[in-house]
Amino acid sequence: MSAAKRFLTRETAQIEVYGHVGLLVASLRNLSETGAFLEVAKGDYVPKKGDLLNMTVNLDTLDRIHNVAAEVVWSKGMGLGICFINRDQVLERMMAKSSSF
């Protein structure tokens, strides 16, 4: 299976991490159909692998706002690789995590 084509971007994203209070600001560096690479710019928490998040991107040039659910698949320093997930999967994955404790 080939990797999804990535597109470079310089959009700003707001990130809400489920289970953590507050908003993070991140730079969206590249984007594909299946995920994205982000660099956290501001916030008191850097998401780690397995964190579930809600990402909002204001596309000023298109006058649109995109809001997607995602899971962090890797993190290194302030950088994050995320894969997009169906919003219905967020609760399911949160429940699976809580039952593993």
C-alpha positions as MATLAB code, in Angstrom:
seq = 'MSAAKRFLTRETAQIEVYGHVGLLVASLRNLSETGAFLEVAKGDYVPKKGDLLNMTVNLDTLDRIHNVAAEVVWSKGMGLGICFINRDQVLERMMAKSSSF';
ca = [
       0.000    0.000    0.000;
       1.436    3.384   -0.943;
       1.528    6.367    1.397;
      -1.003    9.148    0.921;
       0.297   12.165   -1.017;
       1.341   14.949    1.362;
       0.884   18.645    0.713;
       3.026   21.298    2.386;
       1.099   23.947    4.275;
       1.646   26.766    6.765;
      -1.822   26.935    8.332;
      -2.357   27.458   12.054;
      -4.355   24.844   13.949;
      -6.009   24.911   17.349;
      -5.796   21.612   19.198;
      -7.946   20.317   22.031;
      -6.578   17.133   23.623;
      -9.281   14.947   25.140;
      -8.642   14.610   28.871;
      -6.548   17.801   29.111;
      -7.726   21.329   29.825;
      -6.839   24.162   27.482;
      -6.138   24.874   23.847;
      -2.854   24.346   22.047;
      -1.742   26.314   19.002;
       0.182   24.394   16.362;
       1.608   24.972   12.896;
       0.238   22.545   10.345;
       3.315   21.667    8.261;
       1.931   19.039    5.917;
      -1.384   17.431    5.253;
      -2.714   14.363    3.475;
      -6.051   12.592    3.154;
      -5.184   10.395    6.120;
      -3.249   12.640    8.511;
      -0.938   15.552    9.140;
       2.324   16.726   10.705;
       2.038   19.486   13.323;
       4.486   21.491   15.405;
       3.128   22.721   18.723;
       3.791   26.448   19.070;
       1.922   27.363   22.266;
       0.325   25.469   25.105;
       1.138   23.827   28.395;
       1.046   20.241   27.112;
       2.648   18.462   24.172;
       0.453   15.582   22.996;
       2.023   12.133   22.933;
       1.407    8.904   21.045;
      -2.096    7.619   21.669;
      -3.619   10.984   22.639;
      -6.945   11.751   20.993;
      -7.561   15.271   19.811;
      -9.891   17.660   18.107;
      -8.177   19.909   15.557;
      -9.641   23.099   14.115;
      -8.011   24.802   11.130;
      -9.162   28.184    9.824;
      -8.542   28.214    6.072;
      -8.590   31.967    5.560;
      -7.873   31.814    1.833;
     -10.913   29.550    1.314;
     -13.011   31.246    4.009;
     -13.674   27.844    5.594;
     -13.145   26.187    8.955;
     -12.238   22.490    9.143;
     -12.712   20.525   12.334;
     -11.422   16.941   12.537;
     -10.834   14.250   15.127;
      -7.403   12.633   15.195;
      -5.080   10.332   17.100;
      -1.388   11.045   17.685;
       0.588    8.209   16.067;
       4.046    9.566   16.945;
       5.647   12.541   18.638;
       9.183   13.876   18.812;
       9.973   17.098   20.639;
       7.276   19.570   19.640;
       6.390   17.657   16.437;
       3.393   15.334   16.075;
       2.249   12.890   13.452;
      -1.507   12.448   13.543;
      -3.977   10.243   11.707;
      -7.523   11.397   11.161;
     -10.269    9.280   12.688;
     -14.018    9.244   12.426;
     -15.581   11.341   15.178;
     -17.617    8.279   16.233;
     -14.370    6.472   17.054;
     -13.269    9.027   19.682;
     -15.585    7.761   22.431;
     -14.891    4.140   21.478;
     -11.115    4.678   21.751;
     -11.433    6.621   25.005;
     -13.445    3.763   26.517;
     -10.856    1.216   25.333;
      -8.073    3.252   26.979;
      -9.927    3.588   30.277;
     -10.641   -0.138   30.470;
      -6.934   -0.907   30.101;
      -6.114    0.771   33.452;
];
